[in-house]
Amino acid sequence: ETVEILSTPIPRKGDPGARPAHLGPNTGPPRHITEQGEAKAASYAAWSQKKGPFVGLAGADALKQVMLIAMKSYILLWDLIHDAPPRLLEAIISQFEPRYLLPNETVIVDEEPDADFLFIVIHGEFVVTLEGAEIDHIGQGAIQGAAQLLTLNDWTRTVRVSATNRGEAMIQLLRRSKLVEMLAG
């Protein structure tokens, strides 16, 4: 199932379901789930909808689906894995580590040394700050740290679980060392 989801290509220009050519390129930030009125994964509302990515899925399966959808919609990750063989896709997915956080707990601090990882927000609301100023709020399906995973630059922001988050938040973390070790064979 994981391989099937990741093996399905994302719509490109000229593909059915792609943005019509007369509208020009699709620019701007990705659509936000809450702005579209879609229910969060692993909720009863998402499970009971008539259509959507989480219809009828058990909570754990819906949360895994969040990770797969996020990976597929993030261009950098998609370019790395879109033509990978099924066994490599499964191996990449298995390298992610779940991490559970409480409200106000910090994921990463600005300019933290040796922070060469990428994380996907699976559940919860997070606050991104830069030099103490809030610059963003991220939630389910957001990906942070791609440049750090590829060692292109250091972290330039602090990410923590929102103080108003209800219960634990969950991220899936991919460390550079694990990815390189797995790719090396």
N, C-alpha and C positions, 0 to 999 in steps of 0.2 A: 504494500500500500504506500509506504514512504517513497519508494523508488518511482512508483506510478505518478504520484503527485509531483515530485521533482523532475520527472522526465517529460511532463507535458510542457511544451514550449509556451512562453508568454506571448501575447499577441504582438505582432510587429506590423509595420505599415503594410497595408494590402491584405492582411489576414482578416478573416471574419471576426468581428468584435473589436477590431483596432479602431483608433480614432480616425474619423473621416479626413481625407487628405485636404479638403477645402478649409478645414478648421486650423490647419497648421500644426506644428509640433505640440505635444503635450508638455507643458512647462509648469513650473510652480511646485509647491510642496505636495507630497502624497495626500490623498484624501484621508481625513481623520474619521475613525470608526464612529465616534460619538456624534460627529456632525452629520453622518449619513443615517443615524437612527438605528444602526445595527446593534444587536445585543452582544455583550461581552461573552467570550468563550467560557464554557463550563457553567453557564448560568441556565436557569430553567427557561428563560426567555429565548436564548439562543437554541436550546435543544428543541423547543416546541414550535419554532417558526415553520412556516410552510416552505421557505427556501432560504438558502444561506449556507455558508461553509461548515456550520456546526450543528445542523439539523440532525437530531437523533443520535449524536455522538455522546458517549460517556464523558465525564469530566476530564479524565486523564487523556483520552483520545483527542478531545477538543483542544486541550492545552498543547499537545504535540502538534496538532494541526496549525495552531498559531505560529509555532516555530517554522514549520514548513512553508506556510504562506509568506511569512516575513522574509525567509531566505530567498524564496522565489521572486518576490517583488523588489528585493534590494539588488540593484544592477551589479554592483561589485561582486557580491556572492554568486549571483546567477551566472555571470560571465565565467567564473571559476568552475562552476559545477554543471552547467547546462548540458555538456556533452560527455560527462563522466560516466563510466560503466556503473551498472547497478551496485556492484560490490563496493566500489569506491564511495558512492553516495551513502550507503549504509555505514561505512567506516567513518565518514565525516560526521554524520549525525551522532554516532556513538561517542565522538570525542567531546561533545558538549557536556558540561557539568551543571546540574541544577544548583541553584543557590537561593536560599530563602532569607528574606530580610524583614525586619520589623520597621514600623514607622520611624522616621528620622535617622535610620541607619544609612551609612554612607557606602556606596558601591565603589567609587573612585574619587580621589582627591586631586585637584589641579596640580599638574607637574609631578605626580608621583613617579618615582624612578621604577624601572623594570615593570611597567604596567603595559605589557604587550598582549592584550586580549581584546576580544570583541564580545559584546553581550547583547542578547535579545530579551526584551521585556515580554514576559509571558503573562504575568498577572500583576496588577497594581498600577499606581500612579507615582511618577518620579518627578523631581524638580532638578533642573539643570541650572547651575550658577557659574558665573565667571567673575572672579575677584569679588565675591560676596553679593553680586547683583543677579537676581533671577532672570534668566534669558529664555527659558523654555520649560514646558511641562510635557512629559512624554508618557505614553501608556502602552497598552497591549499592542505588540507587533513592532515596536520601535527598535531600531538597531543602532548601537553606539560602538565606536572603537575600531572601525574598519582600517583607518589609517594607522592606528597603533598596532593592529594585528600584522600589518605589512611593514611595520617599522618605518613608516614615512615621516611621522612626527610624534612628539610626546603629547600626553593629555593636556588640554588647555582649559578644562572645565571640571567642575565638581558635580557628581551625580549622587543624589540621595533619595530615599523613599520619602514621599510627601508626608508631612505630619498628619494630614487628614486622611491618609490611606486607611481603609478599614481592614484590619487583620494583616496577615503576612503578605508580602509581595514576593514574586518569583521571577528570577531571570535564568537564562541558560547561557553559560559562559564558555567560550572557546579560547583556549590559551594557544599562543603561537608555538610553544615548544611541543604541545601535543599534536598540533596540525602538521608541523614539520616532521616529527617522528613518524606519524602515520603515512605521510606522503613519501618518506624515504623508504618505506617498505618494512 
